[in-house]
Amino acid sequence: MDNHIPANRKKGVRIAAAIILLVGLGSSALVYLRAQSDPHGGISGEYTMEESMRDSKKYVHDLELFGGKANLIASDFVRWYSGLWEGTQLAFTIATLTIATSGGILFFDNILNAGSHPSDPDKGKT
């Protein structure tokens, strides 16, 4: 029984990965260009004032007072994670996720199909 994978299936997986890559990187480029054209990055005056309050010594002191160092670390993590979904940083996030998804599809397709190819009977003989 031949376990060889049809060439059209391999081709289909590669085409799907290429389409995901093109659509994702194209979307990333559009988001990046759109974010570059907006001088304020979609941020209002209130948000900027809120950001400056978060950087004040009193705010940091109060965070540490109520929750300790863990609260400071958690607050920094939330701010970093929230920043991934805004402006140009969103474009880089989309590009990274796109490359990881497309590469992951190809990688796992190769792993899953590695054992299904017929082996060469002369391979490994000296």
Secondary structure, DSSP 8 states (H G I E B T S, - for coil): ------HHHHHHHHHHHHHHHHHHHHHHHHHHHHHHH-TTTT--HHHHHHHHHHTSHHHHHHHHHHHHHHHHHHHHHHHHHHHTTSHHHHHHHHHHHHHHHHHHHHHHHHHHTGGGS---TTTT--
